[in-house]
Amino acid sequence: MTIEELLQANLLDVFNERDGERRRAAITRTYHEDVVFSDPDEQVAGRDALDAKAQHILDGAPDFVFSPAGPILVNHDLGYLAWNFGPEGQEPVVRGVDIALVRDGLIANVYTLLNP
């Protein structure tokens, strides 16, 4: 996958996916086994921990969806994607960005920043 496809999968196929089996399949094809995910609350390592993190976020906002909020930007092995999170069809409650470092065609590190 391209970096653009990996970032889109990160947002829509993983963090927006409520079906655990489909999310787990997306995690396997998108991230390194030792992926590190960092957000303002915590840092987790590994595919299982990332899966649990995504589930925790979705459980905390049952009616919310993620959506891209602009173009994906790429610089060599680094990708950037702005996103919105909130009730579908309404103004987002949370805005943020994901910055991903790609190694050997898979995401190795993801950093999430929230916009105030």
N, C-alpha and C positions, 0 to 999 in steps of 0.2 A: 504494500500500500504506500501511497505517497504521504507526505507529512500532512497535507490537507485532509486526506481521507482518514488518517489516524486521529487527527484532532476532531473531526466530525464524528467518528466512531466513539471517541472518548466522551463527547457531550451527549450524543443522541442514542447510541447503542449501549452505552454503559450507564451513565448517570441519569439518563432519562428513561431507562428500561425497567419496568416494574416486574416483568417475568424473570425470575431468577435463573432459569435454564438458558434463556436467550442472552441474558446479561453475562452469564459465566462464559458462554461461547464467544461473545464479543471480547471479553477480557482476555481470553486465551489468544485470540488472533490480533490483539491490539497492543499488549504490553509484554515486556520482559518478565520472566518469573520473579525477578528481584526488584520490580518497579518500586519506586518511592513516590508517594503522593503526599504533598504538603499543602495545608491550608492554614488560615490563621488560628484554628483550634488545635490542630495536631499534625503529626507526621506519622504515616503508616508505611510499612514495607511489605511487599509481596502481593501476589494476585488475590489471595484469600482475604487479606486485610483491606485491600482496595474494594473488593466485592462487598465486604461488611460495611465499609464507609459509604458506598453508594446506597446500600439498603437503608442504612441509618438516616441518610439525608432524605430519601424518598418516604420513609416511614414518618418522618417529622413534618412532611408537607404533602399529605395525600392527594390534594387537588391541584398541585403545582406541576408545571412542566418547564423543562429547559428549552430555550431556543437561541440560535445564533443571533448575535447583535452586530454583525458587520463581517467584513471579509476576513479570511484567514491569511495571516501574514507569515512568511517563511524567510529565514536567513540560515542557509546551509542546513544544519541539523537541529534547528530551533524553530518552533512554531508558536503562534499566538492566535487565540480566538476569544473575542469578547462574547458574552452571553447574558441572557436574561432568565429569571426564574420567578414564576408566579402563576396565578390561575390562567388557564388557556383563554386567549382572546381579550385579556385585560392587561392593564399596566403592570409591569414586573414589580415584585416586592423586593427582589434582590438583583443587583447587577454585578457582574464580575468578569474576570478574564482567566483563561487557562494558558499557561506557558509550558510547553512540552519540549523536552530534550529527547531526540530520537537517536537510537544506537542500533545498527544492524537491522534497520527496517521496522523496529518496534519502539514504542515509547518506553524510555528508561526512567524518566523523572517527569512529574507533573507538579507545577506550582499554581495554586489557585489564589488569586487576589480578589478581594471584594471591593467594589466601588462604594464609597460612603454616600 
